Amino acid sequence: MTSLKNKVALVTGGSRGIGAAIAKRLADEGAAVAVTYSQSKAKAEALVAEITKGGGRALAIQADNRDPDAVEAAVGAVAEKHGRIDILVNNAGVFDAGTVTEVTADDFDRTMDVNVKAVFLATRAAAAHMPEGGRVISIGSNLAQRVPWPGMSLYVLSKSALVGFTKAVARDLGPKGITVNIVHPGSTDTDMNPADGELAGPQRGLMAIPRFNEASDVAGVVAWLAGPDGRSVTGAEFTIDGGTNA
Ligand SMILES: NC(=O)c1ccc[n+]([C@@H]2O[C@H](COP(=O)([O-])OP(=O)(O)OC[C@H]3O[C@@H](n4cnc5c(N)ncnc54)[C@H](OP(=O)(O)O)[C@@H]3O)[C@@H](O)[C@H]2O)c1
């Protein structure tokens, strides 16, 4: 597959789960891929080894989304190595559970730093190195569209913020020929939300097709948006959740 031949991609939070699947898929399509991680050095390096062994090009960078300097430095390192960034996937995210009276101001800061502020910082930094035809794709959540249970206020706040950011930045970067979109996974089998976890059954009960996404299901939509067929799609939301309804 060569739809992304000669493209350069940066995926935040690419050591595990959805981000790792996206990195693999973009590399399979021919892109040189860099992934960031906060803690999972071994997993990030194993992913790079797997991509490289398959003939792809990959790089792992330690960059905690809570550290603005690290986020900007990661973008700078990729731009310096390759001369540009064609595709930014804002994937890294955390889920702090708790009702509005249970979560704390520190929880708020953590969620917003990782899920929102770092997206702003990475997008701003990457846009400076992004040529015409560039792509910014953020990973949101179907919980920004419907909230079936209590205990999600901070996460929903953060992912809803990304919807507005996506629509606004699509306007900012449109004149440069850069598209900006958001992909909303529903229940997806990862460490964050295992398909055999105790909350999995109720999630399946909300779906028209009662199966968890595999991370590769999300990666397929991201690869399509990143590729040539996505060139006229911007400011848009894509929901991948088996027809979940609250
Ligand atoms: N799984 C779902 O059901 C689901 C549904 C909707 C949306 N999403 C969204 O999809 C994205 C990926 O989720 P996932 O399920 O793949 O989660 P995951 O399995 O927990 O993996 C999270 C990834 O993000 C990285 N990360 C976490 N905190 C970070 C930080 N402070 N700085 C840099 N990287 C950090 C992790 O790196 P380390 O390995 O170094 O910790 C890891 O690579 C998130 O934005 C999540 O909100 C997931």
The ligand as an SDF file (V2000), in Angstrom:
LIG
                    3D

 48 52  0  0  0  0  0  0  0  0999 V2000
  -10.3790    2.7200   23.9920 N   0  0  0  0  0  0  0  0  0  0  0  0
  -11.5520    3.3360   23.8510 C   0  0  0  0  0  0  0  0  0  0  0  0
  -12.6520    2.7310   24.0610 O   0  0  0  0  0  0  0  0  0  0  0  0
  -11.6020    4.7750   23.3930 C   0  0  0  0  0  0  0  0  0  0  0  0
  -12.8580    5.2900   23.0500 C   0  0  0  0  0  0  0  0  0  0  0  0
  -12.9360    6.6140   22.6160 C   0  0  0  0  0  0  0  0  0  0  0  0
  -11.7970    7.3850   22.5250 C   0  0  0  0  0  0  0  0  0  0  0  0
  -10.5930    6.8650   22.8720 N   0  0  0  0  0  0  0  0  0  0  0  0
   -9.4210    7.7500   22.7510 C   0  0  0  0  0  0  0  0  0  0  0  0
   -8.4470    7.1510   21.9170 O   0  0  0  0  0  0  0  0  0  0  0  0
   -7.1450    7.5990   22.2940 C   0  0  0  0  0  0  0  0  0  0  0  0
   -6.2680    6.3890   22.5480 C   0  0  0  0  0  0  0  0  0  0  0  0
   -6.8540    5.6190   23.5750 O   0  0  0  0  0  0  0  0  0  0  0  0
   -6.4600    4.0950   23.8780 P   0  0  0  0  0  0  0  0  0  0  0  0
   -7.6970    3.3800   24.1750 O   0  0  0  0  0  0  0  0  0  0  0  0
   -5.5390    3.6050   22.8340 O   0  0  0  0  0  0  0  0  0  0  0  0
   -5.6720    4.3240   25.2660 O   0  0  0  0  0  0  0  0  0  0  0  0
   -4.5150    3.5030   25.9580 P   0  0  0  0  0  0  0  0  0  0  0  0
   -4.5910    2.0820   25.5610 O   0  0  0  0  0  0  0  0  0  0  0  0
   -4.5850    3.8700   27.3880 O   0  0  0  0  0  0  0  0  0  0  0  0
   -3.1820    4.1480   25.3170 O   0  0  0  0  0  0  0  0  0  0  0  0
   -2.9300    5.5110   25.5610 C   0  0  0  0  0  0  0  0  0  0  0  0
   -1.7390    5.9910   24.7630 C   0  0  0  0  0  0  0  0  0  0  0  0
   -1.5750    7.3760   25.0660 O   0  0  0  0  0  0  0  0  0  0  0  0
   -0.3110    7.5780   25.6580 C   0  0  0  0  0  0  0  0  0  0  0  0
   -0.3680    8.5680   26.7200 N   0  0  0  0  0  0  0  0  0  0  0  0
   -1.1340    8.5640   27.8420 C   0  0  0  0  0  0  0  0  0  0  0  0
   -0.8480    9.6310   28.6040 N   0  0  0  0  0  0  0  0  0  0  0  0
    0.1190   10.3090   27.9370 C   0  0  0  0  0  0  0  0  0  0  0  0
    0.8380   11.4900   28.2070 C   0  0  0  0  0  0  0  0  0  0  0  0
    0.6510   12.1940   29.3360 N   0  0  0  0  0  0  0  0  0  0  0  0
    1.7650   11.8910   27.3070 N   0  0  0  0  0  0  0  0  0  0  0  0
    2.0010   11.1810   26.1740 C   0  0  0  0  0  0  0  0  0  0  0  0
    1.3580   10.0600   25.8660 N   0  0  0  0  0  0  0  0  0  0  0  0
    0.4350    9.6290   26.7500 C   0  0  0  0  0  0  0  0  0  0  0  0
    0.1140    6.2420   26.2110 C   0  0  0  0  0  0  0  0  0  0  0  0
    1.5280    6.2350   26.3230 O   0  0  0  0  0  0  0  0  0  0  0  0
    2.2730    5.3230   27.4470 P   0  0  0  0  0  0  0  0  0  0  0  0
    2.1610    3.9260   26.9070 O   0  0  0  0  0  0  0  0  0  0  0  0
    3.6630    5.8150   27.5010 O   0  0  0  0  0  0  0  0  0  0  0  0
    1.5090    5.4850   28.7200 O   0  0  0  0  0  0  0  0  0  0  0  0
   -0.4520    5.2900   25.1570 C   0  0  0  0  0  0  0  0  0  0  0  0
    0.3930    5.2140   24.0350 O   0  0  0  0  0  0  0  0  0  0  0  0
   -7.3500    8.4810   23.5330 C   0  0  0  0  0  0  0  0  0  0  0  0
   -7.3770    9.8370   23.1400 O   0  0  0  0  0  0  0  0  0  0  0  0
   -8.7040    8.0420   24.0440 C   0  0  0  0  0  0  0  0  0  0  0  0
   -9.3420    9.0600   24.7900 O   0  0  0  0  0  0  0  0  0  0  0  0
  -10.4580    5.5740   23.3030 C   0  0  0  0  0  0  0  0  0  0  0  0
  1  2  1  0
  2  3  2  0
  2  4  1  0
  4  5  1  0
  4 48  2  0
  5  6  2  0
  6  7  1  0
  7  8  2  0
  8  9  1  0
  8 48  1  0
  9 10  1  0
  9 46  1  0
 10 11  1  0
 11 12  1  0
 11 44  1  0
 12 13  1  0
 13 14  1  0
 14 15  2  0
 14 16  1  0
 14 17  1  0
 17 18  1  0
 18 19  2  0
 18 20  1  0
 18 21  1  0
 21 22  1  0
 22 23  1  0
 23 24  1  0
 23 42  1  0
 24 25  1  0
 25 26  1  0
 25 36  1  0
 26 27  1  0
 26 35  1  0
 27 28  2  0
 28 29  1  0
 29 30  1  0
 29 35  2  0
 30 31  1  0
 30 32  2  0
 32 33  1  0
 33 34  2  0
 34 35  1  0
 36 37  1  0
 36 42  1  0
 37 38  1  0
 38 39  2  0
 38 40  1  0
 38 41  1  0
 42 43  1  0
 44 45  1  0
 44 46  1  0
 46 47  1  0
M  CHG  2   8   1  16  -1
M  END
$$$$
